[in-house]
Amino acid sequence: MWPIRSLLFVPAHRRDWVGKAIRHAPGAVVLDIEDSVPVEERPRARGLLAEEIAELRAAGVGAVVRLNPFSEETEAEIAAAAAEGLTAVMLPKASAADEVRAVHDLLSYHEGRAGLPRGAVAILPLPETARGLRDAHALAKASPRVKGIVGVVSGPVTADVARAFGFRASLAGTEQLYMNSKLVLDSRAAGAPYPIAGVFGVPIGDLVATEALIRRARDLGYSGVCVMHPSHVALANAAFRPTPEEVAYFAGMLAAFEEAERRGLGAVTYQGAMVDYAMLPLAREVVEEARRLGMVGG
């Protein structure tokens, strides 16, 4: 399942939207019981989670549940979400490592009650407070369940993260570069190798601007993106999919290096550049991703 390249938000109270989301082939659907759900609809959204997760599981699509900020209601939310097929829970407004540890413990308990393997469900902290943004490394390190910190790559619409950090979001995004680079590094340094960026803040129909934000997230080091509209899923999948040229280049690099090793060499000139062992991990990752996507054979 990991890395998940595209995650599509769906308000969990809109039961019929899950099937529609599946048709757009996201890597996962984020069943939201927080900001996109009216307060009076949240109990109903919680009650629909089990059947929505089952539908996603049957389709081979990951299921992530965005909880509400940590509170006395968190256990009931996790109990409702703990079902076979649940990939992860997203913890919004994450500010303290103790919150992540508490979610870890609640997941362990409710995994057991639901007959799920211990540790099956991941945690994705979403720091949307100044404290959480500062302490993102501690959030990522608080539990081995944490697969990645969730950041934001935004257009000019201001939301929680921009307000917490204090920047004025722009399409150019210069004001966000430090924050996003920090979150990516905090996540990876803490052993959570799959940081994810929420991409929003531009008109839904502006696919050019949306694609630019997705590619910026990719280039900053995020392993995937959360998007807000089905039309954005294909953009995300394409942005993170290696091109045939990249696959051929890296496959050729691996072949050239294998030949060099047979001759007792630890470095080789490949397409005019010196290649040694430091370049091989990325080459292997790209070729393995291509295999996973069926672009090359085993």
C-alpha positions in Angstrom: 0.0 0.0 0.0 2.8 2.4 0.8 3.8 4.8 -0.6 0.3 6.1 -1.4 0.6 8.6 -4.2 -2.9 10.0 -4.4 -5.5 10.3 -1.5 -8.9 11.8 -2.3 -11.0 13.4 0.4 -14.6 12.3 0.7 -17.0 13.6 3.4 -18.0 10.4 5.2 -21.6 11.4 5.5 -22.0 11.4 1.7 -22.3 7.6 1.4 -22.8 7.5 -2.3 -19.6 9.5 -3.0 -17.4 6.6 -2.0 -18.3 4.5 -5.1 -17.8 7.6 -7.3 -14.4 8.2 -5.8 -13.3 4.6 -6.5 -13.9 5.1 -10.2 -11.2 7.8 -10.3 -8.5 5.2 -9.1 -7.0 7.0 -6.1 -4.5 5.1 -4.0 -6.6 5.8 -1.0 -9.8 7.7 0.0 -9.8 9.9 3.1 -13.1 9.4 4.8 -13.5 12.8 6.5 -15.5 13.1 9.7 -14.0 16.5 10.5 -14.0 19.8 8.6 -16.0 18.8 5.5 -18.9 17.4 7.6 -21.5 19.6 9.2 -21.5 19.2 13.0 -25.0 17.8 13.1 -24.0 15.1 10.5 -20.9 13.9 12.3 -22.6 11.1 14.3 -24.1 9.8 11.0 -20.7 10.0 9.3 -19.1 8.0 12.1 -21.8 5.4 11.8 -21.2 4.9 8.0 -17.4 4.3 8.3 -17.5 0.5 8.6 -19.5 0.0 5.4 -17.5 2.6 3.5 -14.2 1.0 4.5 -15.6 -2.4 3.4 -16.4 -0.9 0.0 -13.0 0.5 -0.4 -11.3 -2.7 0.7 -13.3 -4.7 -1.9 -12.1 -2.3 -4.6 -8.5 -2.5 -3.5 -8.4 1.1 -2.4 -6.8 2.3 0.8 -9.1 3.7 3.5 -7.9 6.6 5.7 -10.2 8.2 8.3 -9.6 11.8 9.2 -10.6 12.0 12.9 -11.5 15.2 14.7 -8.8 16.8 16.9 -7.8 14.7 19.8 -10.5 14.8 22.6 -12.7 12.6 24.7 -14.5 11.6 21.5 -11.4 10.1 19.9 -11.9 6.6 21.3 -15.4 6.4 19.9 -14.2 7.6 16.5 -11.5 5.0 16.4 -13.9 2.3 17.6 -16.2 3.2 14.7 -13.3 3.2 12.2 -11.5 0.0 13.4 -12.5 -2.5 10.6 -10.7 -4.7 8.2 -9.4 -2.5 5.4 -8.6 0.5 7.5 -5.2 1.7 6.3 -4.6 4.7 8.6 -6.2 7.4 10.7 -5.3 11.1 10.2 -5.0 13.2 13.3 -5.8 16.8 12.6 -4.5 19.7 14.7 -1.8 17.4 16.1 0.2 19.3 18.5 1.8 17.0 21.0 3.5 13.6 21.0 1.3 12.4 23.8 -1.7 12.7 21.5 -0.1 10.5 18.9 0.9 8.0 21.6 -2.7 8.0 22.9 -4.0 7.3 19.4 -1.5 4.5 19.1 -2.8 2.9 22.3 -6.4 3.3 21.3 -5.7 1.7 17.9 -4.0 -1.3 19.6 -7.0 -1.8 21.8 -9.6 -1.5 19.0 -7.5 -3.6 16.6 -7.7 -6.4 19.1 -11.5 -6.0 19.6 -12.0 -6.0 15.8 -9.7 -9.0 15.2 -7.2 -6.9 13.2 -3.4 -7.6 13.3 -1.6 -5.5 15.9 -0.1 -2.5 14.2 -2.1 -2.9 11.0 -3.4 0.7 11.1 -1.0 3.6 10.5 -1.2 7.1 11.9 -0.8 10.3 9.8 -0.4 13.3 12.1 -1.5 16.6 10.5 0.1 19.5 12.4 -2.1 22.6 12.0 -0.9 24.6 15.1 2.3 26.5 15.6 3.3 24.1 18.2 2.6 21.0 16.1 4.5 22.5 13.1 7.5 23.2 15.3 7.4 19.8 16.9 6.6 17.7 13.8 9.7 15.5 14.4 8.4 14.6 17.8 5.0 13.8 16.4 6.5 11.5 13.8 8.7 9.7 16.3 6.0 9.2 18.9 4.8 5.9 17.4 6.1 3.3 15.0 2.7 3.5 13.4 3.4 7.0 12.0 4.0 6.5 8.3 4.4 10.2 7.5 3.6 13.8 8.5 0.9 15.5 6.5 1.8 18.9 5.3 0.1 21.5 3.1 1.1 22.9 -0.3 -1.5 25.7 -0.8 -2.5 28.3 -3.3 -3.7 31.7 -2.1 -6.7 30.5 0.0 -5.8 30.8 3.7 -6.7 28.0 6.1 -5.5 26.5 9.4 -1.8 25.9 8.6 -1.3 29.4 7.1 -3.0 31.0 10.0 -1.0 29.0 12.5 2.3 29.6 10.8 1.5 33.3 10.0 2.3 33.3 6.3 0.1 34.7 3.6 -0.4 31.9 1.1 0.4 32.6 -2.6 0.4 30.6 -5.8 4.2 31.0 -6.0 4.5 29.4 -2.6 7.8 31.0 -1.6 6.5 31.7 1.9 5.8 28.0 2.4 9.1 26.5 1.3 10.8 26.5 4.7 7.8 24.9 6.4 7.3 22.2 3.8 11.0 21.3 3.7 11.1 21.1 7.5 8.0 18.8 7.6 9.5 16.5 5.0 12.8 16.3 6.8 11.2 16.0 10.2 9.1 13.1 9.0 11.9 11.2 7.3 14.4 11.8 10.1 12.0 10.4 12.6 11.6 7.2 10.6 8.3 8.1 9.0 9.3 7.8 5.3 6.1 8.8 3.6 5.3 12.5 4.2 2.1 13.5 2.4 1.0 17.0 1.3 -2.5 18.3 1.2 -2.9 20.3 -2.1 -5.6 22.9 -2.2 -6.2 26.7 -2.3 -6.9 27.2 -6.0 -10.2 27.0 -7.9 -11.2 23.3 -8.4 -11.4 23.7 -12.1 -7.9 25.2 -12.5 -6.1 22.0 -13.3 -3.0 23.8 -14.5 -2.5 25.5 -11.1 -3.4 22.3 -9.3 -0.9 20.2 -11.2 1.8 22.8 -10.5 1.1 22.5 -6.7 1.2 18.7 -7.0 4.5 18.7 -8.8 5.9 21.2 -6.3 4.9 18.8 -3.4 6.6 16.0 -5.3 9.8 18.0 -5.9 9.9 19.1 -2.2 10.1 15.5 -1.2 6.5 14.5 -0.3 5.7 10.9 -1.3 2.1 11.6 -2.2 -0.7 14.2 -2.1 -4.2 14.5 -0.7 -6.5 16.2 -3.2 -10.0 17.6 -2.8 -11.7 16.8 -6.1 -11.9 13.6 -8.3 -10.5 15.5 -11.3 -7.2 16.0 -9.4 -6.5 12.3 -8.8 -5.3 11.6 -12.3 -2.9 14.6 -12.0 -1.5 13.2 -8.8 -1.1 9.7 -10.2 0.7 11.0 -13.3 3.0 13.3 -11.4 4.3 10.6 -9.2 4.4 7.9 -11.9 8.0 7.6 -13.4 8.2 8.4 -17.1 9.3 5.7 -19.6 12.4 7.8 -20.1 13.2 7.8 -16.4 12.6 4.0 -16.1 14.9 3.3 -19.1 17.6 5.6 -17.7 17.6 4.0 -14.3 17.3 0.5 -15.5 20.2 1.1 -17.8 22.2 2.5 -14.9 21.6 -0.6 -12.8 22.6 -2.8 -15.7 25.8 -0.8 -16.3 26.7 -1.0 -12.6 26.1 -4.7 -12.5 28.5 -5.1 -15.4 31.0 -2.8 -13.6 30.8 -5.0 -10.5 31.5 -8.1 -12.5 34.7 -6.4 -13.6 35.6 -5.5 -10.0 34.7 -1.8 -10.3 32.8 0.3 -7.7 32.1 3.1 -10.1 31.3 3.5 -13.8 30.8 6.2 -16.3 27.1 6.1 -17.4 25.8 8.4 -20.1 28.7 10.8 -19.4 28.3 10.9 -15.6 30.2 9.0 -12.9 28.0 6.6 -11.1 28.8 4.9 -7.8 26.9 3.2 -5.0 25.4 6.4 -3.8 23.3 6.7 -7.0 21.9 3.2 -6.9 19.1 3.4 -4.2 17.1 6.0 -6.2 17.6 3.9 -9.4 16.3 0.8 -7.6 13.3 2.8 -6.2 12.3 4.1 -9.6 12.6 0.6 -11.3 10.7 -1.0 -8.4 7.9 1.6 -8.7 7.8 0.9 -12.4 7.4 -2.8 -11.7 4.7 -2.2 -9.2 2.8 -0.2 -11.8 3.3 -2.8 -14.5 5.5 -0.6 -16.6 8.3 -3.2 -16.7 8.4 -7.0 -16.1 9.7 -8.7 -13.0 
